[in-house]
Amino acid sequence: MTITIIIPGRPAAWQRARSNGKVRFDSPEQSRNKLTIGQIGAAAMAGRPPLECAVEVMVAAYWQWPKSMSEKKRRVYGSQYFTARPDGDNIMKLLGDALNGIVWRDDAQIVTATVSKRYGLTPQTIVRVTPLVEIDQ
């Protein structure tokens, strides 16, 4: 049973927590991203409890093609890789934190993670979570 989560919009990445000298806090944008990802993850779980087993996570992050690239070049390049920031590991970090307690009990259960960054027609992030043991449904 693979769980597929599709997060519309430009892929988001984990940002370092800020500090006012006394208290560390997430940026408002990061808090909104976590909340949105969590809500979409909960909808994908359809009321099921978080997974308790080891999981494999595959993330495909898509950015919109640059307007400066012609249609001809897009056809030649196909699904060109996106090599700018954010880093793939920071995308995975945000997803790991945002889906804790929703899709998996703790992100320490992720034993295999793959992140790909590409250009596409629609900016979105697709997350596929595969439990690595049989689960009773």
N, C-alpha and C positions, 0 to 999 in steps of 0.2 A: 504494500500500500504506500505509494508515493504521494506526498502532500505537495501541491503546487500553489505557490503564492505569487500573484502578479501585482506589483506595486507600480501604479501609473506615475508618470512624471520623471523628471531628471533624477538619476541615481544620487542618493545622499551618502555621505561618509561620516564616520565618527570624528568628532572634534575634541581636542584636549579640553578638559574641564577648566573653567576660569576661576579666579580667586579674587576676592576683594580685600585680601590680607588676613581675613579670619575664616571665611567660609568658602568652600569650593562649590561651584555650581555649573550645571550645563547651560549652554547658551539657549535662549528661547527657541531658536530655530531647531536645535538638536532635540529639545524636549518635544516640539511639535512633530518632528520626524519620528521619534520613538513611539509617540502616541499613535500616529497614523499607521505605522508599520505594525504595531501591536493590534490595532483594530482590524486591519486586513488579515493578519495572521489568525486572529480569533475567528473571523468569518470562515477562513479556509479550514479550520479545525472542526467547524460545525458542531460545537458542543462537546467534542471529545476531550478527555483530559490530556495534559501534556505527556509527550512520550517519555518513558523512563529508561529506554535502552540507548545503546550507542547509535549514532546517526551519521549519515553521509549527507553533506550539503553541497549543492551545485548552484552557483549564482551566475546569472548572465545579466550584465548591466549594459543597457543600450542608451547611447546619446544620439541626438538628432544630427544628421549630416550638416556640415557647415554650409552656409549659403554661398560661400565663395567657390565651392566645388561643383562643377557642372554635372549635368545628368550623364554626359558621356563618360566622364571620369568615374562617376559612381558605378556605372555598369561595368567598367573595366576592373575596378577594385573590388566589387562585390561587397561583402561585409567586412570592410576594413577595420582593423583593430584601432581602438581609442587609446592613445599612449599618453594623454595628458593627465593631470591630477583630477580627481582624487586617486590615491593609491588603492589597489584592490584589497589589500589587507584592512584598510580603514573602512571600506564598504562592508566587509565581512564582520568587523568589530561592531559596527552599529547594528547590523542585523542580529548578531549573536546576543547583544544586550537587549534589544527591543523585543525579541521573541522568547526570552527567558520566561518560564512559567506559563507560556501560552502554547508554543509548539513543542518545546522540550522543557524539561524541569530546570536544567542548567546548561549553559553553553559549553561546559566541560565535557558534555556527552558527544560533542562533535569530534569525530575521530578522523574524518576525511573531509576536506573543504577545497572546492575548486571555484575560482572566480575568473570570469572572462569579461573583458571590457571591449565593446564594439560600437560602431556606428550602426544605426538602424533608422527605419522610417518613423518609429514612435519611441520617444524617450520613456523607458520603463526599466524595472528590475524584476527579473523572474527568479524565484527561489524554489528549488526542488529539494525536498527533504525526504530521504529514504531511510527508514528504520533498518538496522542491520541484523534484526532478529524477527521471527514471525510474531505477529500481533493478533490477538483475538479481537474480532470486530463486533 
